[in-house]
Amino acid sequence: MKRALLLLFATLISISGFAQNPINDKLDIILKINGDEMKGKITKISDTDLTFIYAGETLEYTVKKADILKITHASGRTETINQPPLPSDTRKNDQVVMKGSPAEHHNRIALLPFHFLMENQPGADEIGLSAQQDAYSFLSKHSAGYTLVDPRTSNALLAKAGVNKENITSFTMNELANILAVEYIIDGSVKQNKAVQTSSTSDYGNSTIKRDKDDKITGAKSSGSTFSSAQQRYDISVSLSIYTDTNASIYNESHKAFFTSTDGGFGSPLQYLLKRSPLYRK
């Protein structure tokens, strides 16, 4: 009898120890987006969160699904809750501060004077300055969290540093950013080429008839003139590049406006590119 009681007591201790030891049970593992791991038991899952108990504890915790990267269930099944963002997406959606940037550069943007080419030859500087100003005016309305340096200040700082359109390509973006005290530099170009020429012709006529007292036609005279007009149309292409003060290129795109009737009509393709740039805010 005594031996039977000892055997029963040992069995109860063994069962109790097994139930309380999480090592003997497979656990649910939650991997959070910040890298933290939570091991225990998931007791409830809803559309927005889940209820969780740590191994060896009894207190329930609520974890938001938005904070979870994936769940490895005790059965071995893996469930991805949120996909990790791609580096390019992170760069585009966040106001990124590049390591190594001086503090006074952070989130500051400067626009360089645009290059203007007409029929693949250097064109009027005024067009490039106009494109620079238009880009500044548009982006300044959609740049929450950033500080834009106005073109007049940017151009003055470049001139004082001896930077002009002839030698600007000999400077790195890091050197230009240090001159302008910015983190981001926008560089652009406008290319304009003649496309089709449309024309129209109109004819105008005039007749004079003479009649006698009996209302009979005694003579007639007619005259006419022709008017012609012609309209030149253009293909205009805008290119836009954005660099950081670490010489990294984060955006490089082009867009073309076909058959515009305006000489220098770059506004539409310019806004198209700015809206799709990583510095644009709605």
C-alpha contacts under 8 A as a table, 3 or more apart, distances in Angstrom:
res1	aa1	res2	aa2	distance
1	M	4	A	5.11
1	M	5	L	6.38
2	K	5	L	5.22
2	K	6	L	6.34
3	R	6	L	5.18
3	R	7	L	6.31
4	A	7	L	5.13
4	A	8	L	6.26
5	L	8	L	5.09
5	L	9	F	6.11
6	L	9	F	5.11
6	L	10	A	6.19
7	L	10	A	5.19
7	L	11	T	6.22
8	L	11	T	5.09
8	L	12	L	6.29
9	F	12	L	5.23
9	F	13	I	6.35
10	A	13	I	5.19
10	A	14	S	6.24
11	T	14	S	5.13
11	T	15	I	6.28
12	L	15	I	5.19
12	L	16	S	6.11
13	I	16	S	5.13
13	I	17	G	6.05
14	S	17	G	5.19
14	S	18	F	6.21
15	I	18	F	5.19
15	I	19	A	6.29
16	S	19	A	5.22
16	S	20	Q	6.32
17	G	20	Q	5.26
17	G	21	N	6.01
18	F	21	N	5.26
18	F	22	P	7.95
18	F	24	N	6.47
19	A	22	P	7.51
19	A	24	N	7.99
20	Q	56	G	6.73
21	N	24	N	5.91
21	N	25	D	7.37
21	N	56	G	7.12
22	P	25	D	5.09
22	P	26	K	7.40
22	P	27	L	7.49
22	P	55	A	5.85
22	P	56	G	6.34
23	I	26	K	7.19
26	K	74	A	5.09
26	K	75	S	7.61
27	L	39	K	6.12
27	L	40	G	5.17
27	L	41	K	6.12
27	L	55	A	7.66
27	L	73	H	7.01
27	L	74	A	4.83
28	D	39	K	5.80
28	D	40	G	5.35
28	D	41	K	5.32
28	D	42	I	6.48
28	D	71	I	7.23
28	D	72	T	5.85
28	D	73	H	4.49
28	D	74	A	4.70
29	I	37	E	6.73
29	I	38	M	5.64
29	I	39	K	4.61
29	I	40	G	6.60
29	I	71	I	5.78
29	I	72	T	5.03
29	I	73	H	6.30
29	I	74	A	7.58
30	I	37	E	5.57
30	I	38	M	4.95
30	I	39	K	6.48
30	I	68	I	7.03
30	I	69	L	7.86
30	I	70	K	6.26
30	I	71	I	4.64
30	I	72	T	6.45
31	L	35	G	6.40
31	L	36	D	5.96
31	L	37	E	4.70
31	L	38	M	6.58
31	L	68	I	6.13
31	L	69	L	5.67
31	L	70	K	5.43
31	L	71	I	6.16
32	K	35	G	5.35
32	K	36	D	5.27
32	K	37	E	6.28
32	K	38	M	7.99
32	K	67	D	5.73
32	K	68	I	4.20
32	K	69	L	5.02
32	K	70	K	6.99
33	I	36	D	7.39
33	I	67	D	5.68
33	I	68	I	5.41
33	I	69	L	4.86
33	I	84	P	7.67
34	N	67	D	7.78
38	M	54	Y	7.16
39	K	54	Y	5.94
39	K	55	A	6.27
40	G	52	F	7.05
40	G	53	I	5.58
40	G	54	Y	4.25
40	G	55	A	4.21
40	G	56	G	7.91
41	K	52	F	5.72
41	K	53	I	5.19
41	K	54	Y	6.44
41	K	55	A	6.87
42	I	45	I	7.55
42	I	50	L	7.15
42	I	51	T	5.87
42	I	52	F	4.50
42	I	53	I	6.45
43	T	50	L	7.63
43	T	51	T	5.57
43	T	52	F	5.88
43	T	53	I	7.41
44	K	50	L	5.46
44	K	51	T	4.96
44	K	52	F	7.35
45	I	49	D	6.23
45	I	50	L	4.21
45	I	51	T	6.39
46	S	49	D	5.40
46	S	50	L	5.84
47	D	65	K	7.99
48	T	64	K	6.11
48	T	65	K	5.56
48	T	66	A	7.49
49	D	62	T	6.66
49	D	63	V	5.47
49	D	64	K	4.19
49	D	65	K	4.83
49	D	66	A	7.90
50	L	62	T	5.67
50	L	63	V	5.41
50	L	64	K	6.57
50	L	65	K	7.05
51	T	60	E	6.35
51	T	61	Y	5.55
51	T	62	T	4.65
51	T	63	V	6.40
52	F	60	E	5.51
52	F	61	Y	5.06
52	F	62	T	6.26
52	F	63	V	7.26
53	I	57	E	6.53
53	I	58	T	6.24
53	I	59	L	6.04
53	I	60	E	4.89
53	I	61	Y	6.23
54	Y	57	E	5.44
54	Y	58	T	7.34
54	Y	59	L	7.60
54	Y	60	E	7.82
63	V	67	D	7.44
64	K	67	D	5.61
64	K	68	I	7.08
65	K	68	I	5.16
65	K	81	I	6.89
66	A	81	I	7.91
66	A	82	N	7.16
68	I	71	I	7.68
68	I	81	I	6.15
68	I	82	N	6.52
69	L	80	T	6.23
69	L	81	I	5.40
69	L	82	N	4.92
69	L	83	Q	6.70
69	L	84	P	7.18
70	K	78	T	7.09
70	K	79	E	5.52
70	K	80	T	4.20
70	K	81	I	5.08
70	K	82	N	6.83
71	I	78	T	5.72
71	I	79	E	5.08
71	I	80	T	6.39
71	I	81	I	7.32
72	T	76	G	6.19
72	T	77	R	5.85
72	T	78	T	4.43
72	T	79	E	6.36
73	H	76	G	5.36
73	H	77	R	5.32
73	H	78	T	6.20
73	H	79	E	7.77
74	A	77	R	7.35
80	T	83	Q	7.01
85	P	89	D	6.22
85	P	90	T	6.27
86	L	89	D	5.17
86	L	90	T	6.26
87	P	90	T	5.11
87	P	91	R	6.20
88	S	91	R	5.07
88	S	92	K	6.19
89	D	92	K	5.03
89	D	93	N	6.06
90	T	93	N	5.44
90	T	94	D	5.82
91	R	94	D	5.72
91	R	95	Q	7.44
91	R	96	V	6.19
91	R	278	P	7.59
92	K	95	Q	7.80
92	K	278	P	4.66
92	K	279	L	7.59
93	N	278	P	6.93
95	Q	107	N	7.24
95	Q	145	G	7.55
96	V	107	N	7.82
97	V	101	S	7.49
97	V	106	H	6.27
97	V	107	N	7.23
98	M	101	S	5.84
98	M	246	T	7.72
100	G	246	T	7.74
101	S	105	H	6.43
101	S	106	H	6.97
101	S	183	E	7.04
101	S	245	D	6.84
101	S	246	T	7.41
102	P	105	H	5.45
102	P	106	H	7.09
103	A	106	H	5.64
104	E	181	A	6.87
104	E	182	V	7.52
105	H	108	R	5.72
105	H	181	A	5.33
105	H	182	V	4.33
105	H	183	E	4.81
106	H	182	V	6.79
106	H	183	E	5.46
107	N	145	G	7.18
107	N	146	Y	4.93
107	N	147	T	6.29
107	N	182	V	7.28
107	N	183	E	5.90
107	N	184	Y	7.26
108	R	146	Y	5.74
108	R	147	T	4.70
108	R	148	L	5.88
108	R	149	V	7.23
108	R	181	A	7.63
108	R	182	V	4.66
108	R	183	E	5.34
108	R	184	Y	6.28
109	I	146	Y	7.07
109	I	147	T	6.10
109	I	148	L	4.78
109	I	149	V	6.09
109	I	182	V	5.53
109	I	183	E	6.24
109	I	184	Y	4.76
109	I	185	I	5.82
109	I	186	I	7.46
110	A	148	L	5.99
110	A	149	V	5.16
110	A	150	D	7.31
110	A	151	P	7.48
110	A	154	S	6.65
110	A	180	L	7.12
110	A	182	V	6.49
110	A	184	Y	6.51
110	A	185	I	5.11
110	A	186	I	6.30
111	L	132	Q	6.46
111	L	135	A	7.98
111	L	136	Y	7.17
111	L	149	V	7.61
111	L	151	P	6.62
111	L	154	S	7.34
111	L	185	I	5.83
111	L	186	I	4.70
111	L	187	D	6.28
112	L	132	Q	6.76
112	L	151	P	7.61
112	L	154	S	7.38
112	L	155	N	7.56
112	L	185	I	7.20
112	L	186	I	6.19
112	L	187	D	5.40
112	L	188	G	7.39
113	P	128	G	5.70
113	P	129	L	5.37
113	P	131	A	7.60
113	P	132	Q	5.30
113	P	151	P	7.88
113	P	155	N	7.62
113	P	187	D	7.41
113	P	188	G	7.54
114	F	127	I	7.91
114	F	128	G	4.27
114	F	129	L	6.31
114	F	131	A	6.23
114	F	132	Q	5.74
114	F	187	D	6.60
114	F	188	G	4.89
114	F	189	S	4.91
114	F	190	V	6.93
115	H	122	P	7.88
115	H	125	D	7.78
115	H	128	G	5.39
115	H	188	G	6.48
115	H	189	S	4.39
115	H	190	V	6.12
116	F	122	P	6.11
116	F	123	G	5.30
116	F	124	A	6.81
116	F	125	D	6.97
116	F	127	I	6.41
116	F	128	G	5.33
116	F	189	S	5.80
116	F	190	V	4.84
116	F	191	K	5.95
116	F	192	Q	7.88
117	L	120	N	5.26
117	L	121	Q	5.12
117	L	122	P	4.61
117	L	123	G	4.98
117	L	189	S	7.79
117	L	190	V	6.27
117	L	191	K	4.76
117	L	192	Q	6.19
118	M	121	Q	5.22
118	M	122	P	6.25
118	M	123	G	5.35
118	M	191	K	5.99
118	M	192	Q	4.84
118	M	193	N	5.95
119	E	191	K	7.60
119	E	192	Q	6.21
119	E	193	N	4.89
119	E	194	K	7.27
120	N	191	K	7.18
120	N	192	Q	7.78
120	N	193	N	7.64
123	G	127	I	7.73
124	A	127	I	5.79
124	A	128	G	7.30
125	D	128	G	5.26
125	D	129	L	6.32
126	E	129	L	5.09
126	E	130	S	5.97
127	I	130	S	4.98
127	I	131	A	6.18
127	I	264	G	6.97
128	G	131	A	5.15
128	G	132	Q	6.24
128	G	189	S	7.46
128	G	190	V	7.32
129	L	132	Q	4.98
129	L	133	Q	6.22
130	S	133	Q	5.12
130	S	134	D	6.10
131	A	134	D	5.05
131	A	135	A	6.06
131	A	190	V	8.00
131	A	266	F	7.54
131	A	267	G	7.89
132	Q	135	A	5.28
132	Q	136	Y	6.27
132	Q	151	P	6.97
133	Q	136	Y	5.05
133	Q	137	S	6.12
133	Q	151	P	6.41
134	D	137	S	5.08
134	D	138	F	6.18
134	D	267	G	7.59
135	A	138	F	5.28
135	A	139	L	5.98
135	A	270	L	7.16
135	A	271	Q	7.51
135	A	274	L	7.74
136	Y	139	L	5.28
136	Y	140	S	5.82
136	Y	148	L	7.58
136	Y	150	D	7.02
136	Y	151	P	7.31
137	S	140	S	5.44
137	S	141	K	6.99
138	F	141	K	5.73
138	F	142	H	7.08
138	F	271	Q	7.40
139	L	142	H	5.04
139	L	143	S	5.96
139	L	274	L	7.16
139	L	280	Y	6.81
140	S	143	S	5.56
140	S	148	L	6.64
141	K	144	A	7.99
142	H	280	Y	5.69
142	H	281	R	4.68
142	H	282	K	5.60
143	S	146	Y	5.51
143	S	147	T	7.54
143	S	279	L	6.62
143	S	280	Y	5.74
143	S	281	R	5.19
143	S	282	K	7.92
144	A	281	R	6.13
149	V	153	T	6.70
149	V	154	S	6.44
150	D	153	T	5.59
150	D	154	S	6.36
151	P	154	S	4.94
151	P	155	N	5.92
152	R	155	N	5.31
152	R	156	A	6.15
153	T	156	A	5.13
153	T	157	L	6.18
154	S	157	L	5.25
154	S	158	L	6.24
154	S	180	L	6.37
155	N	158	L	5.09
155	N	159	A	6.12
156	A	159	A	5.10
156	A	160	K	6.18
157	L	160	K	5.19
157	L	161	A	6.28
157	L	179	I	6.83
157	L	180	L	6.49
158	L	161	A	5.14
158	L	162	G	6.35
158	L	163	V	5.03
158	L	164	N	7.11
158	L	176	L	7.98
158	L	179	I	7.00
158	L	180	L	7.43
159	A	162	G	5.07
159	A	163	V	5.40
159	A	164	N	6.50
160	K	163	V	7.48
161	A	179	I	7.21
163	V	167	N	6.32
163	V	168	I	5.58
164	N	167	N	5.64
164	N	168	I	5.55
165	K	168	I	5.41
165	K	169	T	7.95
166	E	169	T	7.64
167	N	170	S	5.56
167	N	171	F	7.55
168	I	171	F	5.62
169	T	172	T	7.40
171	F	175	E	6.08
171	F	176	L	6.56
172	T	175	E	5.18
172	T	176	L	6.36
172	T	247	N	7.06
173	M	176	L	4.99
173	M	177	A	5.91
173	M	185	I	7.39
173	M	243	Y	6.86
173	M	244	T	7.25
173	M	245	D	6.14
173	M	246	T	7.46
173	M	247	N	5.32
174	N	177	A	5.05
174	N	178	N	6.23
174	N	244	T	7.41
174	N	245	D	4.52
174	N	246	T	5.58
174	N	247	N	5.49
175	E	178	N	5.17
175	E	179	I	6.36
175	E	245	D	7.84
176	L	179	I	5.04
176	L	180	L	6.20
177	A	180	L	5.07
177	A	181	A	5.52
177	A	182	V	5.17
177	A	183	E	6.41
177	A	184	Y	7.20
177	A	185	I	6.82
177	A	244	T	7.81
177	A	245	D	5.37
178	N	181	A	4.89
178	N	182	V	6.81
178	N	245	D	7.48
182	V	185	I	7.22
182	V	245	D	7.15
183	E	244	T	5.47
183	E	245	D	5.03
184	Y	242	I	6.76
184	Y	243	Y	5.61
184	Y	244	T	4.55
184	Y	245	D	6.17
185	I	242	I	5.66
185	I	243	Y	5.25
185	I	244	T	6.33
185	I	245	D	7.61
186	I	240	L	7.11
186	I	241	S	5.83
186	I	242	I	4.61
186	I	243	Y	6.62
187	D	240	L	6.00
187	D	241	S	5.21
187	D	242	I	6.31
188	G	238	V	7.22
188	G	239	S	5.44
188	G	240	L	4.46
188	G	241	S	6.12
189	S	238	V	5.75
189	S	239	S	5.25
189	S	240	L	6.78
190	V	236	I	7.03
190	V	237	S	5.82
190	V	238	V	4.66
190	V	239	S	6.62
190	V	266	F	7.22
191	K	236	I	5.64
191	K	237	S	5.10
191	K	238	V	6.41
192	Q	234	Y	6.60
192	Q	235	D	5.82
192	Q	236	I	4.55
192	Q	237	S	6.53
192	Q	264	G	7.31
193	N	234	Y	5.63
193	N	235	D	5.27
193	N	236	I	6.54
194	K	232	Q	7.31
194	K	233	R	6.26
194	K	234	Y	4.53
194	K	235	D	6.21
195	A	232	Q	7.35
195	A	233	R	5.36
195	A	234	Y	4.74
195	A	235	D	5.84
195	A	259	F	6.44
196	V	232	Q	6.64
196	V	233	R	5.68
196	V	234	Y	7.32
196	V	259	F	7.40
197	Q	230	A	6.84
197	Q	231	Q	5.65
197	Q	232	Q	4.51
197	Q	233	R	5.80
198	T	230	A	5.57
198	T	231	Q	5.14
198	T	232	Q	6.45
198	T	233	R	7.63
199	S	228	S	7.11
199	S	229	S	5.44
199	S	230	A	4.03
199	S	231	Q	6.14
200	S	228	S	5.62
200	S	229	S	5.38
200	S	230	A	6.48
201	T	226	T	6.98
201	T	227	F	5.61
201	T	228	S	4.32
201	T	229	S	6.57
202	S	226	T	5.69
202	S	227	F	5.17
202	S	228	S	6.43
203	D	224	G	7.27
203	D	225	S	5.87
203	D	226	T	4.44
203	D	227	F	6.39
204	Y	224	G	5.52
204	Y	225	S	5.26
204	Y	226	T	6.19
205	G	222	S	7.34
205	G	223	S	5.75
205	G	224	G	3.98
205	G	225	S	6.40
206	N	222	S	5.54
206	N	223	S	5.15
206	N	224	G	5.93
207	S	220	A	7.29
207	S	221	K	5.66
207	S	222	S	3.99
207	S	223	S	6.25
208	T	220	A	5.63
208	T	221	K	5.00
208	T	222	S	5.98
209	I	217	I	7.00
209	I	218	T	7.88
209	I	219	G	5.99
209	I	220	A	4.33
209	I	221	K	6.40
210	K	217	I	5.76
210	K	218	T	5.56
210	K	219	G	5.04
210	K	220	A	5.96
211	R	214	D	7.66
211	R	215	D	5.24
211	R	216	K	5.07
211	R	217	I	4.36
211	R	218	T	5.35
211	R	219	G	7.18
212	D	215	D	5.19
212	D	216	K	5.34
212	D	217	I	6.59
212	D	218	T	6.44
213	K	216	K	7.29
217	I	220	A	7.71
231	Q	261	S	7.31
232	Q	261	S	6.43
233	R	259	F	5.11
233	R	260	T	5.44
233	R	261	S	4.59
233	R	262	T	7.22
234	Y	258	F	6.85
234	Y	259	F	4.94
234	Y	260	T	5.27
234	Y	261	S	6.31
234	Y	262	T	7.39
234	Y	263	D	7.16
235	D	256	K	7.16
235	D	257	A	6.06
235	D	258	F	4.83
235	D	259	F	5.35
235	D	260	T	6.58
236	I	256	K	5.70
236	I	257	A	5.23
236	I	258	F	6.56
236	I	259	F	7.94
236	I	260	T	7.50
236	I	264	G	7.63
236	I	265	G	7.23
236	I	266	F	6.46
237	S	254	S	6.98
237	S	255	H	5.71
237	S	256	K	4.11
237	S	257	A	6.17
237	S	266	F	7.44
237	S	269	P	7.23
238	V	254	S	5.60
238	V	255	H	5.50
238	V	256	K	6.26
238	V	266	F	6.89
238	V	269	P	6.14
238	V	270	L	6.13
239	S	252	N	7.49
239	S	253	E	5.83
239	S	254	S	4.14
239	S	255	H	6.53
240	L	251	Y	7.58
240	L	252	N	5.77
240	L	253	E	5.57
240	L	254	S	6.24
240	L	273	L	6.93
241	S	249	S	7.35
241	S	250	I	7.75
241	S	251	Y	5.35
241	S	252	N	4.35
241	S	253	E	6.64
242	I	249	S	5.96
242	I	250	I	5.78
242	I	251	Y	5.06
242	I	252	N	6.62
243	Y	246	T	7.91
243	Y	247	N	6.07
243	Y	248	A	5.45
243	Y	249	S	4.47
243	Y	250	I	5.90
243	Y	251	Y	7.30
244	T	247	N	5.47
244	T	248	A	5.29
244	T	249	S	6.62
244	T	250	I	7.47
245	D	248	A	7.27
249	S	252	N	7.38
250	I	278	P	7.86
251	Y	277	S	6.66
251	Y	278	P	7.35
253	E	273	L	7.05
254	S	273	L	7.21
255	H	269	P	5.55
255	H	270	L	7.72
255	H	272	Y	7.57
255	H	273	L	6.96
256	K	269	P	6.09
257	A	260	T	6.67
257	A	266	F	7.57
257	A	268	S	7.35
257	A	269	P	6.14
260	T	263	D	7.86
260	T	265	G	6.87
261	S	265	G	7.81
262	T	265	G	5.01
265	G	268	S	7.62
266	F	269	P	5.91
266	F	270	L	6.07
267	G	270	L	5.19
267	G	271	Q	6.19
268	S	271	Q	5.40
268	S	272	Y	6.21
269	P	272	Y	4.91
269	P	273	L	6.33
270	L	273	L	5.37
270	L	274	L	6.31
271	Q	274	L	5.02
271	Q	275	K	6.04
272	Y	275	K	5.46
272	Y	276	R	6.74
273	L	276	R	5.29
273	L	277	S	6.31
274	L	277	S	5.10
274	L	279	L	7.93
274	L	280	Y	6.44
275	K	280	Y	5.68
275	K	281	R	8.00
276	R	280	Y	6.91
277	S	280	Y	5.64
